[in-house]
C-alpha cells in the first residue's frame, strides 16, 4: 500500500496550519509551527513570499484537507468523485466520507494519538467492527456500528492507560465511547460545524470543478 514516508512536520509548515499528524508533539512546545518555523526548504527564509493566485488558494485548501486525513492524491480524488455523485452538497458529502474512515474513527474515539497511529492499529488487526476484525483503514463505518479493541490487544500500554483513566479523552457528540470496555458506537455522522476543520471545503470543490 502506497503511503507518505517523508518528514511529516514539514507538511504543517508548508500549509502553515497544524494538521495534528504527530499526536502529542503537536500540542507541545516542540511543534515546529509554535517555534515559528518558516516554509520547508533550505532557502525558504530567503525566498520572497508571493501572493497566491486564485488557483493557488484553492490548491492549498485541497492539499491541507488531504494531508489532514493523511491521504494520497489519487485516494483523495476518489473521495471527491464519490462525493459529487451523492445527493446533497459536494463539500459536505466529502467531509462525511472522510470522517467515516475507520482510521479516523479510531482517532476520534481517542484510541490513537494521531491518524497515523490509528492506521497502524487497524492494519495490525487490533480493531473489531461489529465483532469482526477489520484491517482496512479506509473501511467506511455506518450508523450504529460498534468499534472496539480486540480482547488480546487490551494489554497494550496505551489502551491500559485509557481504561485506568490516565488519559483525558474528548469524545465528539456524534460518537459514544466506554473507556473501560474500549468500545465505541457511531450514533450519527457529524455536521460540518461540529468538525471545526481549518479548511474551506468549498474551495476544494472549486479546485476540482475548475
C-alpha positions as CSV (number, residue, x, y, z in Angstrom):
1,X,0.0,0.0,0.0
2,X,1.4,3.4,-1.0
3,X,1.9,5.9,1.8
4,X,3.8,9.1,2.6
5,X,7.1,8.3,4.2
6,X,9.0,11.6,4.3
7,X,9.1,14.0,7.3
8,X,5.6,15.0,8.3
9,X,6.3,18.2,10.3
10,X,7.2,19.9,7.0
11,X,3.6,19.3,5.8
12,X,2.3,21.5,8.6
13,X,4.9,24.1,7.8
14,X,4.0,24.1,4.1
15,X,0.4,24.7,4.9
16,X,1.1,26.9,7.9
17,X,-1.6,25.1,9.8
18,X,-1.5,22.4,12.5
19,X,-2.5,19.1,10.9
20,X,-2.0,17.1,14.1
21,X,-0.1,14.5,12.3
22,X,2.3,13.6,15.2
23,X,-0.1,13.4,18.1
24,X,1.2,14.7,21.4
25,X,4.1,16.6,19.8
26,X,1.6,18.8,18.0
27,X,0.3,20.0,21.4
28,X,3.7,20.5,23.0
29,X,6.3,23.3,22.6
30,X,8.2,21.0,20.2
31,X,5.7,21.8,17.5
32,X,7.6,23.4,14.6
33,X,4.8,25.9,14.0
34,X,4.8,27.1,17.6
35,X,8.5,27.6,17.3
36,X,8.0,30.0,14.4
37,X,9.4,27.7,11.7
38,X,9.2,29.0,8.1
39,X,8.2,27.2,5.0
40,X,10.1,24.0,4.4
41,X,13.3,24.1,2.3
42,X,16.8,25.3,3.0
43,X,16.3,28.5,1.1
44,X,12.7,29.2,2.4
45,X,13.7,32.2,4.5
46,X,15.4,34.0,1.7
47,X,12.5,33.4,-0.8
48,X,10.1,36.2,-1.1
49,X,6.5,35.0,-0.3
50,X,4.4,35.5,-3.4
51,X,0.8,36.4,-3.3
52,X,-1.2,33.3,-4.2
53,X,-3.3,33.2,-7.3
54,X,-6.9,32.1,-7.3
55,X,-5.8,28.7,-8.4
56,X,-3.1,28.6,-5.7
57,X,-5.5,29.4,-2.9
58,X,-7.8,26.5,-4.0
59,X,-4.8,24.2,-4.4
60,X,-3.6,24.9,-0.8
61,X,-7.0,24.2,0.6
62,X,-7.2,20.9,-1.2
63,X,-3.7,20.0,0.0
64,X,-4.5,21.0,3.5
65,X,-7.6,18.8,3.7
66,X,-5.9,15.9,2.0
67,X,-3.0,16.0,4.4
68,X,-5.2,16.5,7.4
69,X,-6.6,13.0,6.8
70,X,-3.3,11.5,5.6
71,X,-4.4,10.5,2.1
72,X,-2.5,10.3,-1.2
73,X,-3.8,12.4,-4.1
74,X,-5.5,9.5,-6.0
75,X,-7.3,8.4,-2.8
76,X,-8.5,11.9,-2.1
77,X,-9.7,12.5,-5.7
78,X,-11.7,9.2,-5.5
79,X,-13.4,10.5,-2.4
80,X,-14.3,13.8,-4.2
81,X,-15.7,11.9,-7.2
82,X,-17.9,9.9,-4.9
83,X,-19.0,13.0,-3.0
84,X,-20.0,14.6,-6.3
85,X,-22.2,11.6,-7.2
86,X,-24.1,11.6,-3.9
87,X,-27.1,13.7,-3.4
88,X,-26.6,16.9,-1.4
89,X,-23.8,19.4,-1.2
90,X,-20.5,18.0,-2.5
91,X,-18.3,19.7,0.1
92,X,-20.5,18.3,3.0
93,X,-20.5,14.9,1.3
94,X,-16.7,14.9,1.1
95,X,-16.2,15.7,4.7
96,X,-18.7,12.9,5.7
97,X,-16.9,10.3,3.6
98,X,-13.6,11.3,5.1
99,X,-14.9,11.1,8.7
100,X,-16.4,7.7,8.1
101,X,-13.0,6.1,7.5
102,X,-12.2,3.6,10.3
103,X,-8.8,5.0,11.0
104,X,-10.4,8.5,11.5
105,X,-13.0,7.0,13.9
106,X,-10.3,5.3,16.0
107,X,-8.6,8.7,16.3
108,X,-11.8,10.5,17.1
109,X,-12.5,7.9,19.9
110,X,-9.2,8.7,21.5
111,X,-7.8,5.2,20.9
112,X,-4.9,6.7,19.0
113,X,-3.0,10.0,19.3
114,X,-2.9,10.6,15.6
115,X,-4.5,9.2,12.4
116,X,-1.1,7.7,11.5
117,X,-1.1,5.7,14.8
118,X,-4.8,4.8,14.2
119,X,-4.0,3.5,10.8
120,X,-1.3,1.2,12.3
121,X,-3.7,-0.1,14.9
122,X,-6.2,-1.1,12.2
123,X,-3.5,-2.6,9.9
124,X,-2.1,-4.7,12.7
125,X,-5.5,-6.2,13.4
126,X,-6.2,-4.7,16.9
127,X,-9.7,-3.4,15.9
128,X,-13.1,-5.1,15.7
129,X,-16.1,-3.7,13.9
130,X,-19.4,-5.4,15.0
131,X,-17.3,-8.2,16.5
132,X,-15.3,-8.9,13.3
133,X,-11.6,-8.0,12.7
134,X,-11.2,-5.3,10.1
135,X,-7.7,-4.4,9.0
136,X,-8.6,-1.9,6.3
137,X,-8.0,1.8,7.4
138,X,-10.3,3.1,4.7
139,X,-13.2,0.9,5.8
140,X,-16.4,3.0,6.0
141,X,-18.4,2.8,9.2
142,X,-22.1,3.1,9.3
143,X,-24.5,4.4,11.9
144,X,-24.9,2.0,14.9
145,X,-21.6,0.2,14.1
146,X,-19.7,-0.9,17.2
147,X,-16.0,-0.3,17.2
148,X,-13.8,-1.9,19.9
149,X,-10.3,-3.1,20.7
150,X,-9.7,-6.8,20.3
151,X,-9.5,-8.6,23.7
152,X,-5.9,-9.8,23.3
153,X,-4.8,-6.3,22.3
154,X,-6.1,-4.6,25.5
155,X,-2.7,-5.4,27.2
156,X,-1.1,-2.6,25.1
157,X,0.0,0.1,27.4
158,X,-1.8,3.0,25.6
159,X,-5.1,1.1,25.9
160,X,-4.5,0.2,29.6
161,X,-3.9,3.9,30.3
162,X,-7.3,4.7,28.7
163,X,-9.0,2.0,30.8
164,X,-7.4,3.3,34.0
165,X,-8.4,6.9,33.3
166,X,-4.9,8.2,32.9
167,X,-5.7,9.7,29.5
168,X,-8.1,12.6,29.0
169,X,-10.4,11.9,26.0
170,X,-12.8,14.4,24.5
171,X,-15.4,12.3,22.6
172,X,-17.4,14.1,19.9
173,X,-21.2,14.2,20.5
174,X,-21.8,12.0,17.4
175,X,-19.9,9.2,19.0
176,X,-20.3,7.1,22.1
177,X,-17.4,5.5,24.0
178,X,-16.9,3.3,27.0
179,X,-13.3,3.6,28.1
180,X,-13.4,0.6,30.4
181,X,-14.5,-1.7,27.7
182,X,-12.6,0.2,25.0
183,X,-15.7,0.2,22.9
184,X,-17.4,2.9,20.8
185,X,-20.5,3.3,18.8
186,X,-21.4,5.5,15.8
187,X,-24.5,7.5,16.9
188,X,-24.7,9.6,13.7
189,X,-22.4,11.4,11.3
190,X,-21.1,14.8,12.2
191,X,-22.1,18.1,10.7
192,X,-19.6,20.5,9.1
193,X,-19.9,22.8,12.0
194,X,-19.1,20.1,14.5
195,X,-15.8,19.2,12.8
196,X,-14.4,22.7,13.0
197,X,-11.7,22.0,10.4
198,X,-9.2,24.6,9.5
199,X,-10.2,24.2,5.8
200,X,-12.8,25.8,3.5
201,X,-14.2,22.8,1.7
202,X,-16.0,25.0,-0.8
203,X,-12.6,26.0,-2.2
204,X,-11.7,22.3,-2.5
205,X,-14.9,21.7,-4.6
206,X,-14.0,24.7,-6.7
207,X,-10.5,23.3,-7.3
208,X,-11.8,20.0,-8.7
209,X,-14.6,21.7,-10.6
210,X,-12.3,24.1,-12.5
